[in-house]
Amino acid sequence: MGRIPIRHLSPQQPENLWPAKAYVGEVVPFAATVFKEGHDVLGVDVVLTTPRGVETVHRMRPGAPGTDRWHASAVVDESGEWTYRVSAWLDDWETWLHNAEIKIAAGVDVDLMLTMGAELLARAAAATPASTVLADAATRMASERLPVEARFSVATDARVAAALATAPLRSLITESGPRPIRVERERAGVGAWYEFFPRSEGAKQKKDGSWVSGTFRTAAKRLPAIASMGFDVVYIPPIHPIGTTNRKGPNNTLTAGPGDPGSPYGIGSADGGHDSIHPELGTEKDLAFFVRACTQSGLELAIDIALQASPDHPWVTEHPEWFTTLPDGTIAYAENPPKKYQDIYPLNFDNDPEGIYQEMLRIFRVWLGYGIKIFRVDNPHTKPLQFWERLIAEILDDDPDVIFLSEAFTRPAMMRSLAGVGFQQSYTYFTWRNTKVELEEYLVELSKETSDYLRPNLFVNTHDILPPYLQFGGQAAYKVRAAIAATASPTWGVYSGYELMENIARPGSEENIDNEKYEFKQRDWAAAEAEGRTLAPYLTLLNRIRAQHPALVQLRNLEVHWSDDDSILVFSKFIDGEFTASGESDAIIVVANVDPHSVRETTVHLDPTRFGVDPASLFDVTDLVTGETFTWGLDNFVRLDAFTEPAHILRVEFPKGTP
Amino acid sequence: MGRIPIRHLSPQQPENLWPAKAYVGEVVPFAATVFKEGHDVLGVDVVLTTPRGVETVHRMRPGAPGTDRWHASAVVDESGEWTYRVSAWLDDWETWLHNAEIKIAAGVDVDLMLTMGAELLARAAAATPASTVLADAATRMASERLPVEARFSVATDARVAAALATAPLRSLITESGPRPIRVERERAGVGAWYEFFPRSEGAKQKKDGSWVSGTFRTAAKRLPAIASMGFDVVYIPPIHPIGTTNRKGPNNTLTAGPGDPGSPYGIGSADGGHDSIHPELGTEKDLAFFVRACTQSGLELAIDIALQASPDHPWVTEHPEWFTTLPDGTIAYAENPPKKYQDIYPLNFDNDPEGIYQEMLRIFRVWLGYGIKIFRVDNPHTKPLQFWERLIAEILDDDPDVIFLSEAFTRPAMMRSLAGVGFQQSYTYFTWRNTKVELEEYLVELSKETSDYLRPNLFVNTHDILPPYLQFGGQAAYKVRAAIAATASPTWGVYSGYELMENIARPGSEENIDNEKYEFKQRDWAAAEAEGRTLAPYLTLLNRIRAQHPALVQLRNLEVHWSDDDSILVFSKFIDGEFTASGESDAIIVVANVDPHSVRETTVHLDPTRFGVDPASLFDVTDLVTGETFTWGLDNFVRLDAFTEPAHILRVEFPKGTP
């Protein structure tokens, strides 16, 4: 324990096992508990060190009274391994000033206090020889010929105050140890994702009912439309050859017909395994073409890595030791007793851990070789945590720009630990958090409690998830969920068909009927657009709002506000002008009616200090969806009609003079 | 990260900076987050290592579903530096059994499952050659001549189950690192304290109005009465010579008359400083006599160490460098600008830290030389935290039985950190937590959130604290506060006069009028007893109940229950028979009306699982205050009349068969 106790530094991962995380451009809130015996005035800095060793110093400010918490925010603007430490000291001048103001006013120890003040000024002057401000002030305060008021007035002279605020008179300087922050590229934290199945785009049904698969070349034609909706990342399911043994048929049936393409998660056939491309999608050249096409559309490609094998996978014959062989000599299928999934052999990571590790490393490197740098990892929670810890570290050692998205829908301990060991992004429980209270709690958890290490990618649907809220909520549900996802988190995503509001589930399930996972699916985008049956314009608007509002590409700045209605969710996001490229502050207030079947009228109660507005002032807000403007203050009437626009996305028009 | 992730071990101090704490006889709840990919059944142990290196293994049980938390409790029965670690493994037998039960019932893989089961039994049998139970079971399960039911029935045979529960079939064994627990002697955690001023006991006023001070010899006469009330520790304010310069007079006035004894916190005179005894209290021999008298009464003595000096302290001339000298050559008084406390010079720990440290160490050793092992430290939060960290560690190195009580009424960060660096006990905010909600929150904080390192000593009053609740609450307030303190915490205390319900405050203050700190105070204990004006019998009853109920000398077992009334506080304490000397479980339910001005009727809703009772059963409770018996269950009518008995202290009469 140092002379001035410094404890509970933040950001930090729980147990401090791995570095805290941030992304380029993120405004990181730093905090520490700093306290000392006695009544001396403390000063606290957080000192940031960039990967290249450059230090910047940020003065911390005291938080809520009694907590001894100190706070500062700073932007991390460069990827790599940063550190920060906290430096605390006694502020001798402020301590003196506090006492002098009281004692001189009370006529106590007047001469003594002025003598001490002059000594402090002289000490400060000696440290800043370039300026005479402090030396002059010291002389004046020491001058016994002057009246007391004149001598003491030096202490509150603006130039003196400025000089001593810039270079405080420190004593008992105490530093914490350094804490690591891994800063990753912006896309690790910010992006709008769009998932689609390349084989569906351009797929054609022949007269005999059989299909011709879409290919990388035909799928590439869809990319400009995706880009024009404002998405940043295109994510596609596994692109490897698909096994035929026990291949799944339409709607997850156990037997596929001869024309059924199979699930891309049934990986491996005579055509190859995880290092190969499904021949129906194309060749290595075609994939390279697709990667280039993405880049040309301003999109980045994410591919899906699912570490499991169909019975036809080359591993099965070449490395049977990577699976579980039963006493009867067969290889164990995936199962959830008594059900078996006979299209899949799970890997047994304990039979030959090193061999499996090296193979998986090799496979990731195959795809890295195409310039693909984002991997959506299927079910990482069914593989050892230590496997991911090692693999991600080794891949990032080669290329720190690689991004892993964890598709783990499991219990919090595993989900959080996967993020902890290195996954840059995580799927979340968002699709199952639909009520106001659920969303309030969950958005606070994601933006505050776990944001030092877990970055949520708020997918509104996936090819596996069509939640009841969307099945039965109509257009209002599709709009409000997209609005919340796109504004609450800097990373969000949709699976294709969302814009068409495809809401028919396979009976008894929470996934789409005729799931594209098991069959080709043709969508007539042009017809939907012509007939106005698409939310594409709304998604486009959301992504445009995100692009224009730096407050929305931050995670940790989400603040929940109050409304009197149990279905009106209110949150704000704010970024101070000191952290934006334009130098202007930006604030958005989202007010969402999460009941998709009603018109709601209520009062929204705001804490304007959360978005940089004086609580005493009125301010205008502009709805970025409708263009309407309202004058708002602490308490505001709101009417949200789910059947027209279920959510306000309000830009705060800062009153002149603030902030 | 090991093969099976093991995280968030508990007990642990925040940031793991210092060892977690426990005391001899404490039932320590251990917990860890343990999880693994897949659906295998896990087994988890906590392994305790005593200071002498003896290991004991305690099977952990899963906690609330979805949390991946595992729990076990164990008694630490020896003082010293313990460690614990968590060991996790796959339970191969339980994993097989879970799958086999489902699959064999469904007719899936029947032969395969029985073959695998037989292999597991054979493996287990090989590990326990002394018994044939498992070998026979393996043979039977492998026997293809038997019907399936007979083969499988082996798996649920009680002897087989017992053998495999005792020595599970483990694989992928993973161990956490060790975590430290400092186990201190019982009195560090358990005790009833009684404070009094020796100079008041036996003090006599002469005809001229002047006083003759009480002495260690006269004060010793009070000890049997204190012991007969069931107290364990006698605590006395500083025993050193008191300065005369700027000595405080009655009621904290600035000038003392010639006969005023002064505050014992104005330490140091021509008669000596912190290593000396006030001549009016007696000699070194008299103190030794007093220490012996305490021991003979079954009491342990705690003395008060207040590290500050009167202007007359020998340090002032011998070590002026230990104080702050002002530019005018004077030594700085203690002050809270513009007020000065001219009877006190605070030490400046930064002028000569090593010199001061060695002197303080010497002083503590002087009193340790008398066999005094408990120190109530006055205002430790006005000295550097690192000073206490070093001093306590060095004292405990010499004698681990020394106990320091922190008298820090300040903000949580400092209070908690003082406990963290080594103070075995802490004064708390208890005197200012009076409503039901305040008490519920605070007792949960003390018993759950901070109990790994901060042990509350719940004083109901002190010579400095007479809270409004006691000033205006009458006898009900005195009773209910004592009842709550004595039962909620294993350590509690009173300052003398509490039993006489001395409730008159100096106007505008929260301390007694004619505070004993500044004057002699005679109390006629015999008359109070004869006239029934004393709560001594109630305090005696409380201490007797504590002595008879092992559940009450645990801290971490406090559980809050619900009542429908906003002034009826309900909590229980429970200890399982496996942890008691008698082998019998013990449970106490406290129901307290914290409104001292009313009769309250309400319903108390209990969660009987918290005190070891099946929630489906009725059970009797006996009020240890009145002797009444009630039959209780989940929901119970309660009537508490503040003007007679404001609190039930109910012993649970366990229904036969539980627990």
HADDOCK unambig.tbl for C-alpha pairs under 7 A between the chains (distance, minus, plus):
assign (segid A and resid 1 and name CA) (segid B and resid 386 and name CA) 5.63 0.50 0.50
assign (segid A and resid 2 and name CA) (segid B and resid 386 and name CA) 6.46 0.50 0.50
assign (segid A and resid 3 and name CA) (segid B and resid 384 and name CA) 6.82 0.50 0.50
assign (segid A and resid 3 and name CA) (segid B and resid 386 and name CA) 6.27 0.50 0.50
assign (segid A and resid 37 and name CA) (segid B and resid 381 and name CA) 5.38 0.50 0.50
assign (segid A and resid 37 and name CA) (segid B and resid 382 and name CA) 4.52 0.50 0.50
assign (segid A and resid 37 and name CA) (segid B and resid 383 and name CA) 5.73 0.50 0.50
assign (segid A and resid 37 and name CA) (segid B and resid 384 and name CA) 6.08 0.50 0.50
assign (segid A and resid 38 and name CA) (segid B and resid 382 and name CA) 5.32 0.50 0.50
assign (segid A and resid 66 and name CA) (segid B and resid 411 and name CA) 5.79 0.50 0.50
assign (segid A and resid 68 and name CA) (segid B and resid 413 and name CA) 6.73 0.50 0.50
assign (segid A and resid 99 and name CA) (segid B and resid 337 and name CA) 6.08 0.50 0.50
assign (segid A and resid 102 and name CA) (segid B and resid 337 and name CA) 6.35 0.50 0.50
assign (segid A and resid 102 and name CA) (segid B and resid 338 and name CA) 5.99 0.50 0.50
assign (segid A and resid 103 and name CA) (segid B and resid 337 and name CA) 6.20 0.50 0.50
assign (segid A and resid 103 and name CA) (segid B and resid 338 and name CA) 5.04 0.50 0.50
assign (segid A and resid 106 and name CA) (segid B and resid 338 and name CA) 6.70 0.50 0.50
assign (segid A and resid 108 and name CA) (segid B and resid 338 and name CA) 6.79 0.50 0.50
assign (segid A and resid 112 and name CA) (segid B and resid 327 and name CA) 6.99 0.50 0.50
assign (segid A and resid 112 and name CA) (segid B and resid 328 and name CA) 6.84 0.50 0.50
assign (segid A and resid 116 and name CA) (segid B and resid 327 and name CA) 6.96 0.50 0.50
assign (segid A and resid 327 and name CA) (segid B and resid 112 and name CA) 6.98 0.50 0.50
assign (segid A and resid 327 and name CA) (segid B and resid 116 and name CA) 6.97 0.50 0.50
assign (segid A and resid 328 and name CA) (segid B and resid 112 and name CA) 6.85 0.50 0.50
assign (segid A and resid 337 and name CA) (segid B and resid 99 and name CA) 6.10 0.50 0.50
assign (segid A and resid 337 and name CA) (segid B and resid 102 and name CA) 6.37 0.50 0.50
assign (segid A and resid 337 and name CA) (segid B and resid 103 and name CA) 6.22 0.50 0.50
assign (segid A and resid 338 and name CA) (segid B and resid 102 and name CA) 5.99 0.50 0.50
assign (segid A and resid 338 and name CA) (segid B and resid 103 and name CA) 5.06 0.50 0.50
assign (segid A and resid 338 and name CA) (segid B and resid 106 and name CA) 6.71 0.50 0.50
assign (segid A and resid 338 and name CA) (segid B and resid 108 and name CA) 6.78 0.50 0.50
assign (segid A and resid 381 and name CA) (segid B and resid 37 and name CA) 5.37 0.50 0.50
assign (segid A and resid 382 and name CA) (segid B and resid 37 and name CA) 4.55 0.50 0.50
assign (segid A and resid 382 and name CA) (segid B and resid 38 and name CA) 5.32 0.50 0.50
assign (segid A and resid 383 and name CA) (segid B and resid 37 and name CA) 5.74 0.50 0.50
assign (segid A and resid 384 and name CA) (segid B and resid 3 and name CA) 6.85 0.50 0.50
assign (segid A and resid 384 and name CA) (segid B and resid 37 and name CA) 6.07 0.50 0.50
assign (segid A and resid 386 and name CA) (segid B and resid 1 and name CA) 5.63 0.50 0.50
assign (segid A and resid 386 and name CA) (segid B and resid 2 and name CA) 6.47 0.50 0.50
assign (segid A and resid 386 and name CA) (segid B and resid 3 and name CA) 6.27 0.50 0.50
assign (segid A and resid 411 and name CA) (segid B and resid 66 and name CA) 5.80 0.50 0.50
assign (segid A and resid 413 and name CA) (segid B and resid 68 and name CA) 6.73 0.50 0.50
